[in-house]
Amino acid sequence: MSASWHKYLRRAVLLPSEPAPGLQLGQFRHVVVVPVMDELQFLPRTLSSLAQALPDRVAVLLVINHGPDAAPARKQNNLTLLAQLRQGETWGVPARQLFWIDCARPGRELNRGVGEARKIGLDAGLASLAPDSLGESFLVCLDADTLVSARYWPAIEEGFRQHPRCGALSLGFRHQKGGSAAEECTIRQYEAYMARYLEGLRLAGSRYAYHSIGSAIAVRAGSYLAAGGMRMPPAGEDFYFLQAVCKTAAVVQLDEPVVFPSARVSDRVLFGTGPMQQKLQQGEALPCLPAAAFAALREMLALTTGELLSHPEEFADKLAPAARQFLERRGFFAVWPKILLNTAREPHALRTAFDCWFDALKTYQFLRENAEGDAAAENFPPAAAGTPGRG
């Protein structure tokens, strides 16, 4: 793994952290990364809650960022935060555990959203870990307006201990109380929708039965490396990142709520909790994914046995017409023979290969098409993925 670590870091953009000399190799066992953009109003409470939850072997790394075209008030907010940090303010986190990367100065400003901020922080965290400890070191994503319980770190350690072969944990969450009656009502509607989506995936037997929430991810450093690091799309970086991790090792959903994201309306990302809150309060409805769509998914996945996957023609014959058409449109039957040539003819290996092709995005596309008969949202991660993306 050491060779992979060195190879990955040679390609990474590694920015210096403060205070000098910064986060050093082998100084900590684990790192929590928090993107921060115009969050001075919320960050003190987040850090105060972290201070009650983290052992001294865990570093906290803030990535203070905005784009070159950010509003002056947003830029000033970040500069004020940086000044307070440099004056010694830690909001309860022991000074030896708190670090930050300045991506707010001219020349360092970011252009690719919260995914880029997360990646900069996670890559810096990876670079600080001893390469022989990557299997037992954790990189954790949090948001600057998200609180954690005293059980936050124990739950992470217990989750990885109880699932020793998993690559990542999706931490249990519950959004904070809404700032108004309307906000409280819509956030609970959204949570209920997300819970139904997850339960539907579980009952269908999907490999991707977990929530994708950027403030509630813990990944083994080795799995972060194997997945190729954090993704940097305009939004939905958490969705695509966990999808990549899940193709190398399982992602386990924890149920105990230890993370408490903000319920606030936000327009800083294209989709996720903030924009969904805004849409719901404007009267828009959540996407409709009826039980029949999940039943169709379950029926198809039940056919993905080693025996049938070894014989694509027989597999195709047993599929429901809608499932067969979906796979045909996306080129499954053209690419599957090539995948078979490079996959051991073992039931587990073949099912894993199928799941890697029929990934989280295709799963959502399949559900949407079975629910609505169209592919209107096929190029986007599901709203149910719940990506707050507060960078």
N, C-alpha and C positions, 0 to 999 in steps of 0.2 A: 504493500500500500504506500510505502514511502516514495517509491518511484512515481506513482500516480499523483501523489501530493505535490512533489516537486514539479512535475509536468504541468499540472493544473495551475499552480501558482506562477509559473513562468509566463502564462498567458493572461493572468489576472491583472486588473488595475488596482494596485495596492497603494492606498493613500495613507499618509502618516496620521496617527491619532495623537490626541492631547490628553492630559498634560505630559510634557516631555519627561521621560524618553518614550512615552506611549506604551501601548499594549505589547508585551515582549513574549518571545517564544518560550513556551513552557511555564509561563507565570500563573496561568489559571487552567483549570480542567474543562470548563464549559464557558460559553459566551451567550448572553441574551442581547439581541440586536433590536434597536428601536429607531426606526426612521422618524424624523421630527421636521415638520414644516409648519411654521406659524402655530405652534402648540404651547406657547408659554402659559396660556390660561389653564391647560390640562396637565402638562407634564409633571408639575410638582406632586400632584396626587398620585400619578402613576408611579413615580419613583418612590414616594413614601410607602405605597403598598408593596413594591418590590423589596424595599429595605426590610420589611417584616417577613419576607418569604425566602430570601436567598442565603445559602451558606457562603462562607468566605472563599470557597473555591470557584465561585461563579463571577465572571466579569460582566458588567453592563456597558454596552457600546452604543452611544447615540450617533446617528448620522443626520446632522443638521443641514437641511438642504432646501433649495428652491430653484426654479428655473430662471434663466436670464430675463424672461419677460414677466416675471412675477410682479404683482402689485407692490408699490413702495411700502405700504403698511406691512405686508407679509415679509418683505425683506428686513424691515426694521425690527419686526418681532424676533426674527432669527438672530439678528445682530445683538439685540438686547439679551437674549438667552445666552449667546456665546460669551458676552461680557460678564454675566452673572456666574457662569461656570468658571471662567478664568479668574474670577475673584474668590473662588473657593466654595460657592454654593453647591450643595449636593442633595438637598431635600431628603436627608436621612440615609442615603446610600453611603456606606463607608468610602472615604475619598480614594482609598487604594483600589477599590473595585469599579470606580466610575471613570469612563473614558468617552471621548467624542471625536468625530471626524468633521472637520469644517468643509462642507460643500456649499457654503453660502457666499464665499468670497469670489470676486471676479476671477474667471479662469477655472474655477472649480464648480461652477453652477451646473446642475443636472438638467438633462433634456428629455429623459425617458421615464419619468414618473417614479412611483414608489418602488417598482421592481428594481430599478437601477439603484436606488438608495438601499434597499434590502441587500442587493447583491454586493455592493461596496462593503457594507458592514459584515455580511456573512463571510465574504472572502477574507476580509481582515481578521475575522475571528478564526477562520480555518488556518490562516498563516500563523496565528499565535499558538496553535495547539501542537503538542509533540506528535510527530507523524506515527509513532508506535502506539498512540493512545486513541486513534480515531474511531475505533469500534466502540469505545466506552466514553467518548466525549460527545457532548450534545451542543448543537447550535439551535438557538431558540428565537423565534420571531414574536415580537410584541408590537403594539402600536402605542403612540404617545398619549392617547386619550383613553387607554384601556387599563382597568384595575385588575389586580390579581388577589386571590385569597392567600391566607397563611399556608394552605395546602398546595399551593402552586408547585413548588419544587418537589416536595414529597410525592405528589401525584405523577410528575414527570419521571422521577426515578423509579417509582413502583411500576409505572406503565412499561418502561423499557425492561425492567427486571422480569415482569410477568410475561412479556412477549420478546424473548431474547433474540428472535430472528427477524423482528420487524425493523424497517428502516426509518419510520417516522411515526409520530403520534399526532393525531388531531385532537387537541385538548377540549374537554367539555367546557361549555360557555353558557352564559345567559347575559343578554344585553342589560345595561343599566336602565333604570327607570327613565322613561321619556320626560323631556322637559315640559311637556304639556299633555293634556288628556288625549289629544289627537295623536301626538307622537307616541305615547304609551300604547294606545290602541293599535296603531299600525305596526309597531315593532313586535308586539305579541302575535299579530296576524302573520307577520313574516317569519317569526320563529316557528310557529306552528306549521307553516308551509315547508320550511326547511326540515323539520322533524318528519313530516310525511314523506318527503323526498328521500331522506335517509332510510326510513323504514321500508319504503318500497324497494330500494336497492338491496337492502339486506334480505328481504323476502325473496327477491329475484335471484339471489346468489351472485350478485355482482362483486367483483374484486374491488370496485371503486366506491364501496359503501362507507363514505366518511365525509365530513364537512371540510370545505376548503375556505378557511378563514385566516387571513394573513396574520392576525394577532394571536392565533391559537395553534401554532405549529412548533413542534420540537422534532429535530431530525438528528440521527447519529451523524457525526462528522464524516464517517466513512461512506454513508449513504448519500450525503450531500455531494461528496466527491464523485461517487459512482453515477449519480444522476446528472452530472455536468453543471452543478451549481444552480443558483436562482435564475429564473427566466426574467426577461425584461420587455414584455409586451406593454402597450399603453395602459392596460389594466388587466386584472385577472392573473397576475403573476403567481399568486398562491395556488390557483387552480392548475395552471400548467406545470408548476414546480412539483406539486404533490403527484400529479399524473406521471411525471418522469420518475419520481422516486418509486412509485408503486409498480413500475415496470421492472425495477431491480430488486425490491424487497417490499413486504407488505406495509401498508399504512393502516394503523389501528386507531379506531375511534374510541376515545375515552368518554364516559358519560358524566362523571362527576364534574359539576361546573366549578372551575377554578379561575376562569378568565371572564372578565366582564367588560365587553366592548361598549363604546358609546352608542346611544340610540339616536344621535343627532342627525339631522338632515345635512347632506353634503353634496356638492357638485364638483369635487376635485378629481374624481375618477369617473370613467365612463359607465361603470355598473358596479353593483355591490350594495352594501347595506345603506349607505348614505343616499345615493341616487334612488334606490328602491323606496326608501322612506319618503322622499320627495314625491315620487310618482304616486304612491299610495295615498298620500295626503291631498294630492290633486285629483283623486277619484279614479285612478287607473286600477285595474284588477291584476292580481297575480296570475301568472301563466297557469293554465289548466292542464294538469297531468292526471288524468283519471286512473282508477285502479286497473282498467282494461289495458292501459299502456304498459304498466308494470307487469301485468299478467303475460302480455305478449313477450316482454323481455325475459321473464322467467321461463316461458316455454322455449324460447330460442336457446337460452343458456343451458337448459337441461339437455339439449341435444349435443352440446360441445364435449362429448366424451372422446377419449382417445381413439376408440374404434371408428366412430363416425368421422372424426377429423382426419383420420388416415385415408378415408375414401370420400373425397369432396363431392363426387356425383351423388353418392348415397346420402350424404349430409344435406345437399341441396334438395333432394327429393322429399326429405322429411320436414323441411322448413315450411312454415305457414307462408302463403304467397307474399304478404307484406314484408316479412322478414327476409325472404329470398330476394325480393326486389331491392330492398335496402342494401343488402350485401353486394348485389350485382352492380348497383349504381356507384358504389364506392370502390369497386374493383377488387373485391375480396377474392373472387374465384379466379381472377387473373394472377394475383400475387401469391395466393396460398400454396400452389405447387412449388414455388421457389422457396417459401418458408419451410415447407416439409423437407426439402433437400438438406436444410441446415439445422433440423431439429430432430432430436432423438425420438424414435417411435415409441415413446412411453406416454401413458395417459396424462400424467402430471405435466410433463414437458410440453405436450401438444396443447393442453388447456391453457397453460401459461403463455404459450406463443399466440394463441387466439386472443387471450385477454390483452396482450400487449398491442395487438392490432386493433381489436375492438375496445378502445380505451375509454377514458372518462368522457371525452368530448363526443365520440361516436355514440356512447351510451345515451347521452342527453339528446343528441340528434335523433336517435332511434325513438326515444320516448316522445319527443315533440312530433315526429312524423306520425307515430301511431295515435297520438292524441288529436292532431289537427289536420293530418293529411297534407302537410306542406313542410318545407324546410326553411321557413322564414328566418329562424335564428341559428341556422346550422354553423355559421362562422363565429359564433360567440359562445363563451362559457355560460353555463346556466345561471340564471338569477339566483337559483337555489344554492349555488356555490357559496354565496354570502361573502364577498370579498370587500371588506371595509376599505382597505388600501389607503389608510391615512398616512401619507408620507410627508 
